[in-house]
Amino acid sequence: MGCFDMTKTLIDVKDVTKVFKKQKTLDNLSLTIELGDRIALVGSNGAGKTTIIRCLLGEYTFDGEVLFDGMDPRKNREDVLGRIGFVPQIPPPLRMPVHDLVNYVAKACGTDTTQISEIATRMGLDIFEIEKKPFMKLSGGQKQKLLIAMALGRPCDLLVFDEPTANLDPAARQVLFDLLAERSDKSMIISSHRLEEVAALVNRVVEMDRGRIVLNDHVEDAVGTAGRLQCRVVISKYVEAFEKTISEWNFTSQDKMEWVGEVGGPDRLRFLGTLSRYVGLVKAVHMDEAGKA
Ligand SMILES: Nc1ncnc2c1ncn2[C@@H]1O[C@H](COP(=O)(O)OP(=O)(O)OP(=O)(O)O)[C@@H](O)[C@H]1O
């Protein structure tokens, strides 16, 4: 864990403009990310999500300033990258065999290969089976799983995942969300087209459109940490998985169809994200701020 200043600002993006071929991909963008923020970075294709991530990783020149824990990512690239677990949207075309790649990453990032292979196994990827294969000859899903295992199997202060689920089957997606939930003490930026998919993991939503931020919602701010929401959820048919999930939120039911419970203000987004997994099942949702019916 690195040292942070009193303000706990992890990333400061100030007036960043990035132009590709005369087109402003980032348009005077400013954003402060605090330590502990878990951000869903959403927006349509071409909004600029990957570009701001690449600026943060020190890969591009741009006008304006980006600081990671006070450091310029271009001038202090090694230090900055040493603290970020990154999964790119498009896997790099590496010829290196999987075995060598995992060893290299483990050594460079101060972890051991077992950590990486254990996570890969949870994702459904047996590293030993593919260890002689060049990375670029793996399937899209295999590459993604290995990149995720390498990012999560190393020590870091920030996880940056750019569209991490694009090539994953539903089972692997679920494991990824479980793995990320286990790391909810970490700061995260997860870029996604599907807010409902990542909502359960985050405490902040930043939406981009044409290089600008159009929504910046701290979930805690909206309801207040002390506020509680009284909720009623009605489903159209009984499903055991739903019962298990909603029971984990301490909801109760007489008939297993209508469920009632309370959700803490800061957990509102996570709760809705959880419900969205059962969108075909949910017939009604009612939420009231406790005491303000
Ligand atoms: N290296 C590049 N050269 C030229 N144009 C680029 C480059 N990288 C990105 N762009 C352009 O910048 C814009 C934003 O791209 P970016 O990849 O940041 O968007 P995004 O929000 O990540 O989109 P997606 O959801 O499709 O991944 C697009 O119009 C894209 O064509």
The ligand as an ORCA input file, in Angstrom:
! r2SCAN-3c Opt
* xyz 0 1
  N      -5.371      5.981    -31.375
  C      -6.418      6.648    -31.908
  N      -6.316      7.297    -33.086
  C      -7.353      7.977    -33.603
  N      -8.569      8.075    -33.022
  C      -8.733      7.447    -31.857
  C      -7.672      6.706    -31.230
  N      -8.139      6.201    -30.055
  C      -9.422      6.595    -29.959
  N      -9.780      7.353    -31.028
  C     -11.099      7.951    -31.234
  O     -11.477      8.605    -30.040
  C     -12.859      8.393    -29.771
  C     -13.031      7.806    -28.382
  O     -12.488      6.506    -28.353
  P     -12.425      5.636    -27.008
  O     -11.811      4.322    -27.385
  O     -11.792      6.414    -25.935
  O     -13.974      5.494    -26.681
  P     -14.706      4.504    -25.677
  O     -15.641      5.329    -24.867
  O     -13.715      3.678    -24.943
  O     -15.535      3.626    -26.681
  P     -15.947      2.066    -26.658
  O     -17.093      1.983    -25.722
  O     -16.353      1.831    -28.072
  O     -14.765      1.278    -26.248
  C     -13.385      7.526    -30.894
  O     -14.024      8.365    -31.843
  C     -12.154      6.902    -31.470
  O     -12.302      6.666    -32.852
*
